[in-house]
Amino acid sequence: MNQLTYEVITRPGLDPATAEGKPPLPPLTHEVEESDGLRIERNVAIPMSDGVRIYADVYQPAGTTTGLPVLLAWGPYGKHNQKDMLWPTAGIEPGWMSKLTGFEAPDPAYWCAHGYAVVYVDPRGMWHSEGEGVHNGPQEAEDVFDAIEWLGAREWSNGRVGMLGVSYLAGIQYIAAAMRPPALKAISPWECFSDWYREFCHHGGIPETGFIPRASRNMRYSLTRTEDTHANVLANPLMAPYYRDRYPDLTQITVPAYVVASWSDHGLHTRGTLEAYRLMSSNEKWLEVHGQKKWRYFYDPSNVERQRVFFDHYLLDRGAGPVDWPKVRLEVHDTAERYGLREDLPWPIPEDRAVRLHADLQTRTLGESAPVAAASATFDPMVGSLDLEHVFAAPTDVVGPMRLRLWLQADDAEDADIFVAVRKFAADGTERRFAFNALFEDGPVALGWLRASHQELDTEKSSELQPVHLHEGEEPLVPGEPRALDVEIWPSGTFFDAGEKLVVTIQGRDFVDREVNLNSPVIMHQDLRNRGTWTVHSGPGRESYLSLARFTPQTR
């Protein structure tokens, strides 16, 4: 294992039998049973290279003892944590999942019926597995490599392993594929961040305070010790090796990949899934981006069939697979329910499609021409907001990330935590809201964030459409002095008809504000530095603007 140059904060594990909101933990006994056409082998010990044993449940079609491809699902939530339904607002319909389905994992009942073995693993230090629990990083990279090679060598295996799953079960695929175990033949990551600092723990340098504590609690069930993710985040407010070491170099991924992202998971998975796809060096890779609720989309029977077409080709030499699929398929949403498909656009969106909509603070508009007169607007960002609107003269698809340049001054403070929401309004003034964070329907088109003292850009990685901040230090504002700040707005895909409005809302707090629910994926930011009023400027020498990519819609 690579030697770390820093200390990772750990804590004693909580008794796995006391896990809240999960089924009772079965004892650690090796058992084999047959049920409903499946052979289920529980608590199979998989040896790691350092002698630690982790435990897996193996599902196989009953009566098939050789030639099975392996579909591996690796996550920290408990291999026994199986249900045939998630939260009611997830949008999953009865019958889409069997009672054997692990959280965010492929359903063994479906996949075994089609000739696969499905393996659920409890990673190192989680539940009954030995060793100390970790959350990504070099040790887990070595572990998933060892497990893939061990599974590929089983007498019942055909030597080919694929990986499928959502969130953690997707992120571990980035890690596994970058390690290049020979038995790993295909991956299908469905929605996971790929940059711990910028997408999971902080947004624009602003600490995330809702989901991080919840995720940390989900990593505490262990017979030994586990990494205290929340404590490590608090100890590392700036970009640090702790964050950089979570994932290997994703350009090392060369395995065939079917990557699925969404416009609907801002603050968690949207940016990172798209970045992972961009970085992969695979010659055979496909990207699909939707704007729906992620669990509903993953378990939708038509999409499960699409998953199988992909894996059948690479793990079983069965069917043409994705060869004739468009390399990139994007939903461009008009409303939450109505969308068109674009199969003609590349990803990432070419920079030469970027246009600037210039802010005029006198009229509170965004327009094609830069204003000739200086103007400003002053407001309290904690109770009010600043809206800038653009009315589309012709039907337009807005696709990709956006960049908001703001000339902003904090009138009474040395920092400013900036929250930006891009919104859509119909011609009659009705706001269109969209699927958001797996369970909700109140999301805007897109979100962006920036802690003003984190303004320094990575000039090599930044572009007209996507500013990338270093987050390696802080440069306080001078109260009362305006400064040019670039806010990264996460990618989206939205249709605007003629007469409809795009509105940029700027404020100092979360746009979607809801009460913390420790059992749902609520993204929050409560550790803020805002004080007093802000003044935003426009005009010569202080040009504020929105950069975006727009396209003529295809026939809808």
C-alpha positions as CSV (number, residue, x, y, z in Angstrom):
1,M,0.0,0.0,0.0
2,N,1.2,3.5,-0.7
3,Q,2.5,5.2,2.5
4,L,0.4,8.2,3.4
5,T,2.2,11.4,4.4
6,Y,-0.6,12.6,6.6
7,E,-2.8,11.2,9.4
8,V,-6.3,10.0,8.7
9,I,-8.6,10.4,11.6
10,T,-10.3,7.2,12.7
11,R,-12.8,6.2,15.4
12,P,-14.0,3.1,17.1
13,G,-16.6,1.2,15.1
14,L,-20.2,0.9,16.2
15,D,-21.6,-2.6,16.8
16,P,-22.9,-3.6,13.3
17,A,-25.9,-5.2,15.0
18,T,-27.2,-1.8,16.1
19,A,-27.4,-0.2,12.7
20,E,-30.3,2.2,12.4
21,G,-32.8,1.9,9.6
22,K,-31.3,-1.3,8.2
23,P,-32.4,-5.0,8.4
24,P,-31.1,-7.1,11.3
25,L,-27.5,-8.2,10.7
26,P,-27.2,-11.9,10.1
27,P,-24.5,-13.8,12.0
28,L,-21.1,-14.4,10.3
29,T,-21.7,-18.0,9.3
30,H,-21.0,-19.6,6.0
31,E,-24.3,-20.8,4.5
32,V,-25.5,-22.0,1.2
33,E,-29.2,-22.0,0.2
34,E,-31.3,-22.4,-2.9
35,S,-34.4,-20.2,-3.4
36,D,-36.5,-19.1,-6.4
37,G,-34.0,-20.4,-8.9
38,L,-31.0,-18.9,-7.2
39,R,-28.0,-20.5,-5.3
40,I,-27.0,-18.1,-2.6
41,E,-23.7,-18.5,-0.8
42,R,-23.4,-16.2,2.2
43,N,-20.3,-14.9,4.0
44,V,-17.7,-16.1,1.5
45,A,-14.3,-15.0,2.8
46,I,-12.2,-13.1,0.1
47,P,-8.5,-12.9,1.1
48,M,-6.7,-9.6,0.7
49,S,-3.0,-9.4,-0.1
50,D,-2.2,-8.4,3.5
51,G,-4.1,-11.4,5.0
52,V,-7.2,-9.5,5.9
53,R,-10.5,-11.2,4.9
54,I,-13.5,-9.4,3.7
55,Y,-16.9,-11.1,3.3
56,A,-19.2,-11.4,0.3
57,D,-22.5,-12.9,-0.6
58,V,-22.5,-14.7,-4.0
59,Y,-25.7,-15.2,-6.0
60,Q,-25.7,-17.6,-8.9
61,P,-28.4,-19.2,-11.1
62,A,-29.1,-22.6,-9.5
63,G,-27.7,-25.5,-11.3
64,T,-25.0,-23.5,-13.2
65,T,-21.5,-24.3,-11.9
66,T,-19.2,-23.0,-14.6
67,G,-18.9,-20.2,-17.1
68,L,-20.6,-17.4,-15.1
69,P,-19.5,-13.7,-15.6
70,V,-19.3,-11.8,-12.3
71,L,-21.2,-8.6,-11.7
72,L,-19.6,-7.0,-8.6
73,A,-21.4,-4.5,-6.3
74,W,-19.1,-2.9,-3.7
75,G,-20.5,-0.6,-1.1
76,P,-20.4,0.2,2.6
77,Y,-24.1,0.0,3.3
78,G,-24.3,-3.7,4.3
79,K,-24.6,-6.6,1.9
80,H,-27.6,-7.7,4.0
81,N,-29.3,-4.3,3.5
82,Q,-31.7,-5.5,0.8
83,K,-35.2,-4.2,0.0
84,D,-37.7,-4.3,-2.9
85,M,-38.5,-0.6,-2.5
86,L,-36.7,2.7,-1.5
87,W,-38.2,5.9,-0.3
88,P,-41.7,6.6,-1.7
89,T,-40.6,9.8,-3.4
90,A,-37.8,8.0,-5.2
91,G,-40.3,7.2,-8.0
92,I,-39.5,3.4,-8.1
93,E,-42.5,1.4,-9.1
94,P,-43.6,-1.9,-7.5
95,G,-42.0,-4.9,-9.2
96,W,-38.9,-3.1,-10.4
97,M,-36.8,-4.5,-7.7
98,S,-36.8,-7.9,-5.9
99,K,-36.4,-8.3,-2.1
100,L,-32.8,-9.3,-2.7
101,T,-31.8,-5.9,-4.1
102,G,-29.0,-4.2,-2.2
103,F,-28.9,-0.4,-1.8
104,E,-28.0,1.2,-5.1
105,A,-27.0,-2.2,-6.4
106,P,-28.0,-4.5,-9.3
107,D,-30.8,-6.9,-8.5
108,P,-29.5,-10.5,-8.2
109,A,-32.9,-12.0,-9.2
110,Y,-32.8,-10.2,-12.6
111,W,-29.1,-10.8,-13.4
112,C,-28.9,-14.4,-12.3
113,A,-31.9,-15.2,-14.5
114,H,-29.9,-13.9,-17.4
115,G,-26.8,-16.0,-16.7
116,Y,-24.7,-13.9,-14.3
117,A,-23.3,-14.3,-10.9
118,V,-23.8,-11.2,-8.7
119,V,-21.5,-10.6,-5.8
120,Y,-22.2,-8.2,-2.9
121,V,-19.1,-7.2,-0.8
122,D,-18.7,-5.6,2.6
123,P,-15.4,-3.7,2.3
124,R,-12.5,-3.8,4.7
125,G,-13.5,-2.9,8.3
126,M,-17.2,-2.6,7.5
127,W,-19.8,-4.9,9.2
128,H,-18.1,-8.3,9.7
129,S,-15.2,-7.7,7.3
130,E,-11.8,-7.6,8.9
131,G,-9.3,-4.7,9.0
132,E,-10.1,-1.0,9.6
133,G,-12.7,0.7,7.5
134,V,-11.6,3.2,4.9
135,H,-13.5,5.5,2.5
136,N,-11.8,5.2,-1.0
137,G,-8.1,5.9,-1.1
138,P,-5.1,3.7,-1.7
139,Q,-6.0,0.8,0.6
140,E,-9.5,0.4,-0.9
141,A,-7.9,0.5,-4.3
142,E,-5.7,-2.4,-3.5
143,D,-8.6,-4.3,-1.9
144,V,-10.9,-4.0,-4.9
145,F,-8.1,-5.1,-7.2
146,D,-7.5,-8.2,-5.0
147,A,-11.2,-9.0,-4.9
148,I,-11.7,-8.7,-8.7
149,E,-8.8,-11.0,-9.4
150,W,-10.0,-13.5,-6.8
151,L,-13.5,-13.6,-8.2
152,G,-12.2,-13.9,-11.8
153,A,-10.3,-17.0,-10.7
154,R,-13.2,-19.0,-9.2
155,E,-14.0,-22.3,-10.7
156,W,-17.6,-21.2,-11.5
157,S,-16.4,-17.9,-13.1
158,N,-15.7,-17.4,-16.8
159,G,-12.9,-15.1,-15.8
160,R,-14.7,-11.8,-16.6
161,V,-15.8,-9.3,-14.0
162,G,-18.0,-6.3,-14.5
163,M,-19.1,-3.6,-12.0
164,L,-22.5,-1.8,-11.8
165,G,-24.1,0.5,-9.3
166,V,-25.0,4.0,-8.1
167,S,-23.1,6.5,-6.0
168,Y,-20.4,4.8,-3.8
169,L,-21.0,1.7,-6.0
170,A,-20.1,3.8,-9.0
171,G,-17.1,5.7,-7.5
172,I,-15.4,2.4,-6.6
173,Q,-15.6,1.6,-10.3
174,Y,-13.4,4.6,-11.1
175,I,-10.9,3.3,-8.6
176,A,-11.0,-0.3,-9.7
177,A,-10.7,0.5,-13.4
178,A,-7.8,2.9,-12.8
179,M,-6.0,0.0,-11.1
180,R,-6.4,-2.2,-14.2
181,P,-7.0,-5.6,-12.7
182,P,-6.9,-8.0,-15.7
183,A,-10.2,-9.7,-14.8
184,L,-12.1,-6.4,-15.0
185,K,-13.6,-6.3,-18.5
186,A,-16.3,-3.6,-18.3
187,I,-17.8,-1.0,-15.9
188,S,-21.0,1.0,-15.7
189,P,-20.8,3.7,-13.1
190,W,-24.2,5.4,-12.6
191,E,-23.6,8.8,-10.9
192,C,-20.8,9.5,-8.5
193,F,-18.6,12.4,-7.7
194,S,-15.0,12.1,-8.7
195,D,-13.4,15.0,-6.9
196,W,-13.8,14.7,-3.2
197,Y,-13.1,18.4,-2.4
198,R,-15.0,20.2,-5.2
199,E,-18.0,17.9,-5.4
200,F,-18.6,16.1,-2.1
201,C,-17.0,17.9,0.8
202,H,-17.0,21.6,-0.4
203,H,-18.8,23.5,-3.1
204,G,-16.8,26.4,-4.4
205,G,-14.9,26.2,-1.2
206,I,-18.0,26.4,1.0
207,P,-18.2,23.4,3.4
208,E,-21.1,21.0,2.8
209,T,-22.8,20.4,6.2
210,G,-25.9,18.2,5.4
211,F,-24.9,15.2,3.5
212,I,-21.3,14.8,4.8
213,P,-22.3,14.1,8.4
214,R,-24.9,11.6,7.1
215,A,-22.4,9.8,4.9
216,S,-19.9,9.7,7.8
217,R,-22.5,8.1,10.0
218,N,-23.2,5.4,7.4
219,M,-19.5,4.4,7.5
220,R,-19.3,3.7,11.3
221,Y,-20.6,0.1,11.6
222,S,-17.5,-2.0,12.2
223,L,-16.0,-4.5,14.6
224,T,-12.8,-2.6,14.5
225,R,-12.3,1.1,13.6
226,T,-13.4,3.2,10.7
227,E,-12.3,6.4,9.1
228,D,-14.2,9.4,10.5
229,T,-15.0,11.2,7.2
230,H,-16.7,14.2,8.8
231,A,-13.8,14.8,11.2
232,N,-11.3,14.6,8.3
233,V,-13.3,17.1,6.3
234,L,-13.3,19.5,9.2
235,A,-9.6,19.1,9.6
236,N,-8.9,19.9,5.9
237,P,-10.8,23.1,4.9
238,L,-8.5,23.6,1.8
239,M,-7.5,21.2,-1.0
240,A,-5.1,18.7,0.6
241,P,-3.5,15.3,-0.1
242,Y,-6.4,13.8,1.9
243,Y,-8.7,14.7,-0.9
244,R,-6.3,14.1,-3.8
245,D,-5.6,10.5,-2.7
246,R,-9.2,9.4,-2.6
247,Y,-9.1,8.5,-6.3
248,P,-6.2,7.3,-8.6
249,D,-5.5,9.0,-11.9
250,L,-8.7,8.5,-13.9
251,T,-6.9,8.8,-17.2
252,Q,-5.6,5.3,-16.4
253,I,-9.1,3.9,-17.1
254,T,-9.1,2.0,-20.4
255,V,-11.8,-0.6,-19.9
256,P,-15.1,-0.3,-21.8
257,A,-17.4,2.0,-19.8
258,Y,-21.1,2.8,-20.0
259,V,-21.3,6.0,-17.9
260,V,-24.6,7.5,-16.7
261,A,-24.9,11.0,-15.2
262,S,-27.8,13.3,-14.5
263,W,-28.5,17.0,-14.5
264,S,-30.5,16.4,-11.3
265,D,-27.9,15.8,-8.7
266,H,-26.2,19.2,-8.3
267,G,-24.2,19.3,-5.1
268,L,-23.3,15.7,-5.2
269,H,-22.8,13.6,-8.4
270,T,-23.6,15.6,-11.6
271,R,-20.2,17.3,-12.1
272,G,-18.1,14.4,-11.0
273,T,-19.7,11.7,-13.3
274,L,-19.2,14.0,-16.3
275,E,-15.6,14.7,-15.3
276,A,-14.9,11.0,-14.9
277,Y,-16.2,10.3,-18.4
278,R,-14.1,13.1,-19.8
279,L,-10.9,11.8,-18.1
280,M,-11.3,8.2,-19.0
281,S,-8.9,7.0,-21.8
282,S,-11.2,4.2,-22.8
283,N,-11.6,3.8,-26.6
284,E,-15.0,2.2,-26.0
285,K,-17.0,4.6,-23.7
286,W,-20.5,5.8,-23.8
287,L,-22.2,8.7,-21.9
288,E,-25.9,9.0,-21.1
289,V,-27.2,12.1,-19.2
290,H,-30.7,12.3,-17.9
291,G,-32.7,14.8,-15.8
292,Q,-34.8,12.5,-13.8
293,K,-34.6,11.0,-10.3
294,K,-31.5,8.8,-10.2
295,W,-32.8,5.7,-8.5
296,R,-35.9,5.6,-10.6
297,Y,-33.7,5.9,-13.7
298,F,-31.3,3.2,-12.6
299,Y,-34.1,0.6,-11.8
300,D,-36.4,1.5,-14.7
301,P,-36.8,-1.9,-16.5
302,S,-35.9,-0.4,-19.9
303,N,-32.7,1.0,-18.5
304,V,-31.9,-2.3,-16.8
305,E,-32.2,-4.0,-20.2
306,R,-29.8,-1.4,-21.6
307,Q,-27.3,-2.3,-18.8
308,R,-27.6,-6.0,-19.8
309,V,-27.1,-5.2,-23.5
310,F,-23.8,-3.6,-22.5
311,F,-22.6,-6.4,-20.2
312,D,-23.8,-9.2,-22.4
313,H,-21.4,-8.0,-25.1
314,Y,-18.3,-7.6,-22.9
315,L,-18.8,-10.4,-20.4
316,L,-20.6,-13.1,-22.4
317,D,-19.8,-12.3,-26.1
318,R,-23.5,-12.1,-26.6
319,G,-25.1,-9.6,-28.9
320,A,-23.8,-6.4,-30.6
321,G,-23.8,-4.5,-27.4
322,P,-23.4,-0.7,-27.5
323,V,-21.4,-0.6,-30.7
324,D,-24.2,1.2,-32.6
325,W,-25.2,3.4,-29.6
326,P,-24.5,7.2,-29.9
327,K,-21.4,8.0,-28.0
328,V,-23.2,10.7,-26.1
329,R,-27.0,10.8,-25.4
330,L,-28.4,13.8,-23.5
331,E,-31.9,14.6,-22.3
332,V,-32.7,18.3,-22.7
333,H,-35.6,19.1,-20.4
334,D,-38.5,21.5,-21.2
335,T,-40.2,20.6,-17.9
336,A,-39.5,17.9,-15.3
337,E,-41.5,15.4,-17.3
338,R,-41.0,16.6,-20.9
339,Y,-37.7,16.4,-22.7
340,G,-36.0,15.8,-26.0
341,L,-33.0,13.6,-26.7
342,R,-29.8,15.0,-28.3
343,E,-27.4,12.5,-29.8
344,D,-25.5,15.0,-31.9
345,L,-23.5,16.8,-29.3
346,P,-20.1,15.7,-27.9
347,W,-19.0,15.8,-24.3
348,P,-17.4,18.0,-23.1
349,I,-19.3,20.8,-24.9
350,P,-16.9,22.6,-27.3
351,E,-15.6,25.9,-25.9
352,D,-16.2,27.5,-29.3
353,R,-20.0,27.3,-28.5
354,A,-19.6,29.6,-25.6
355,V,-21.4,33.0,-25.7
356,R,-21.5,35.7,-23.1
357,L,-24.7,37.3,-21.8
358,H,-23.7,40.6,-20.3
359,A,-25.3,41.8,-17.0
360,D,-26.8,45.3,-16.8
361,L,-27.5,46.1,-13.2
362,Q,-29.6,49.1,-14.2
363,T,-32.2,46.9,-15.9
364,R,-31.4,43.6,-14.1
365,T,-31.0,41.9,-17.4
366,L,-28.5,39.6,-19.2
367,G,-28.1,40.6,-22.9
368,E,-26.1,40.1,-26.0
369,S,-24.4,43.5,-25.8
370,A,-22.3,44.9,-23.0
371,P,-23.9,47.9,-21.3
372,V,-22.2,51.2,-22.0
373,A,-23.0,52.8,-18.6
374,A,-21.9,51.7,-15.2
375,A,-24.5,50.5,-12.7
376,S,-24.6,48.6,-9.5
377,A,-27.1,46.8,-7.1
378,T,-26.8,46.5,-3.4
379,F,-28.7,43.9,-1.3
380,D,-28.5,41.8,1.8
381,P,-27.6,38.3,0.6
382,M,-28.9,36.5,3.7
383,V,-32.5,37.7,3.4
384,G,-32.8,38.9,-0.2
385,S,-31.3,38.1,-3.6
386,L,-30.3,39.6,-6.9
387,D,-32.1,38.4,-10.1
388,L,-30.7,38.9,-13.6
389,E,-33.0,37.7,-16.5
390,H,-32.6,36.9,-20.1
391,V,-35.6,36.4,-22.5
392,F,-35.0,34.1,-25.4
393,A,-36.0,35.4,-28.8
394,A,-36.0,31.9,-30.4
395,P,-36.2,28.3,-29.2
396,T,-32.8,27.4,-27.6
397,D,-31.2,24.4,-26.0
398,V,-28.8,25.4,-23.2
399,V,-26.4,22.5,-22.6
400,G,-23.2,22.2,-20.5
401,P,-21.6,24.0,-17.6
402,M,-21.8,27.8,-17.2
403,R,-19.5,30.4,-15.8
404,L,-20.7,33.5,-14.0
405,R,-18.3,36.5,-13.8
406,L,-19.3,38.8,-11.0
407,W,-17.8,42.1,-10.0
408,L,-18.8,41.8,-6.3
409,Q,-17.9,43.7,-3.2
410,A,-18.7,42.7,0.3
411,D,-19.5,46.1,1.8
412,D,-18.8,45.1,5.5
413,A,-16.9,41.8,5.4
414,E,-13.7,40.2,4.2
415,D,-15.4,37.2,2.6
416,A,-18.6,36.2,0.8
417,D,-20.2,32.8,0.3
418,I,-21.9,33.1,-3.1
419,F,-24.8,30.9,-4.1
420,V,-26.1,31.0,-7.7
421,A,-29.2,29.3,-9.1
422,V,-30.0,29.3,-12.8
423,R,-33.8,29.1,-13.2
424,K,-36.4,28.7,-16.0
425,F,-39.6,30.7,-16.3
426,A,-42.4,30.0,-18.8
427,A,-43.7,32.9,-20.9
428,D,-46.7,33.2,-18.5
429,G,-44.3,33.7,-15.5
430,T,-44.6,30.2,-14.1
431,E,-41.3,28.8,-12.8
432,R,-40.3,25.4,-14.0
433,R,-38.8,23.2,-11.4
434,F,-37.0,19.9,-12.0
435,A,-36.0,16.6,-10.3
436,F,-33.4,17.3,-7.6
437,N,-31.2,15.1,-5.4
438,A,-32.9,11.7,-6.0
439,L,-36.1,12.4,-3.9
440,F,-37.2,15.9,-4.7
441,E,-38.9,17.9,-7.5
442,D,-38.0,21.5,-6.5
443,G,-34.7,21.9,-8.2
444,P,-33.7,24.8,-10.5
445,V,-31.9,24.4,-13.8
446,A,-28.5,24.5,-12.2
447,L,-26.5,25.6,-9.1
448,G,-23.1,27.2,-8.5
449,W,-21.2,28.2,-5.5
450,L,-18.0,30.2,-4.5
451,R,-16.4,31.3,-1.3
452,A,-14.9,34.6,-2.6
453,S,-11.6,34.1,-0.8
454,H,-11.1,30.9,-2.9
455,Q,-11.1,32.9,-6.1
456,E,-7.7,31.8,-7.4
457,L,-8.1,29.8,-10.6
458,D,-6.3,26.8,-12.0
459,T,-5.4,28.5,-15.3
460,E,-4.5,25.3,-17.1
461,K,-7.8,23.7,-16.4
462,S,-10.2,26.7,-16.5
463,S,-12.1,27.6,-19.6
464,E,-14.7,30.1,-20.8
465,L,-17.5,27.7,-19.7
466,Q,-15.9,26.2,-16.6
467,P,-13.7,28.0,-14.1
468,V,-11.7,25.6,-11.9
469,H,-10.5,26.9,-8.6
470,L,-7.4,25.8,-6.8
471,H,-8.8,26.0,-3.3
472,E,-5.2,25.8,-1.9
473,G,-5.3,29.1,0.0
474,E,-7.4,32.1,0.8
475,E,-7.2,35.7,-0.3
476,P,-9.7,37.8,1.8
477,L,-11.7,40.6,0.2
478,V,-11.1,44.2,1.1
479,P,-14.4,45.5,2.5
480,G,-16.0,47.9,0.1
481,E,-13.7,47.1,-2.8
482,P,-15.1,45.2,-5.8
483,R,-13.3,42.1,-7.1
484,A,-13.9,40.0,-10.2
485,L,-15.0,36.5,-9.2
486,D,-15.8,33.5,-11.4
487,V,-18.5,31.2,-10.2
488,E,-18.6,27.6,-11.6
489,I,-22.2,26.6,-12.4
490,W,-22.6,22.8,-12.7
491,P,-23.7,21.3,-16.0
492,S,-27.4,21.2,-17.1
493,G,-29.5,20.6,-20.2
494,T,-32.6,22.7,-20.7
495,F,-34.9,23.9,-23.5
496,F,-36.1,27.5,-23.6
497,D,-38.8,28.4,-26.0
498,A,-39.2,31.8,-27.5
499,G,-40.5,34.2,-24.8
500,E,-39.2,32.1,-21.9
501,K,-36.8,33.4,-19.4
502,L,-33.5,32.2,-17.9
503,V,-33.0,33.9,-14.5
504,V,-29.8,33.9,-12.6
505,T,-30.5,34.3,-8.8
506,I,-27.5,35.4,-6.6
507,Q,-27.7,35.2,-2.9
508,G,-25.8,34.2,0.2
509,R,-27.6,31.0,1.3
510,D,-28.9,27.7,-0.2
511,F,-31.4,28.2,-2.9
512,V,-33.3,25.1,-2.0
513,D,-33.8,25.4,1.8
514,R,-35.2,22.4,3.6
515,E,-35.1,21.0,7.1
516,V,-32.3,18.4,7.7
517,N,-33.6,14.9,7.4
518,L,-30.8,12.5,8.4
519,N,-32.4,9.7,6.3
520,S,-32.3,11.5,3.0
521,P,-29.7,13.1,0.7
522,V,-30.1,16.8,1.8
523,I,-27.3,19.1,0.6
524,M,-26.8,22.0,2.9
525,H,-24.3,24.8,3.7
526,Q,-24.7,26.3,7.2
527,D,-21.1,27.2,8.0
528,L,-21.1,30.6,6.2
529,R,-19.0,33.8,6.4
530,N,-21.5,36.3,5.1
531,R,-22.0,39.6,6.9
532,G,-23.7,42.8,5.8
533,T,-24.6,43.8,2.3
534,W,-23.1,43.0,-1.1
535,T,-22.8,45.3,-4.1
536,V,-22.6,43.8,-7.6
537,H,-21.3,46.0,-10.5
538,S,-21.8,46.0,-14.3
539,G,-20.5,48.2,-17.1
540,P,-17.2,49.3,-18.6
541,G,-14.2,48.0,-16.6
542,R,-16.5,45.9,-14.3
543,E,-18.2,43.6,-16.7
544,S,-20.3,40.9,-15.1
545,Y,-21.6,38.3,-17.4
546,L,-22.9,34.7,-17.8
547,S,-21.0,32.4,-20.2
548,L,-23.1,29.5,-21.6
549,A,-23.4,27.2,-24.6
550,R,-26.6,27.3,-26.7
551,F,-27.8,25.3,-29.6
552,T,-30.7,25.3,-32.0
553,P,-33.1,22.6,-30.9
554,Q,-33.7,19.5,-33.0
555,T,-37.2,18.6,-34.0
556,R,-39.0,17.9,-30.8
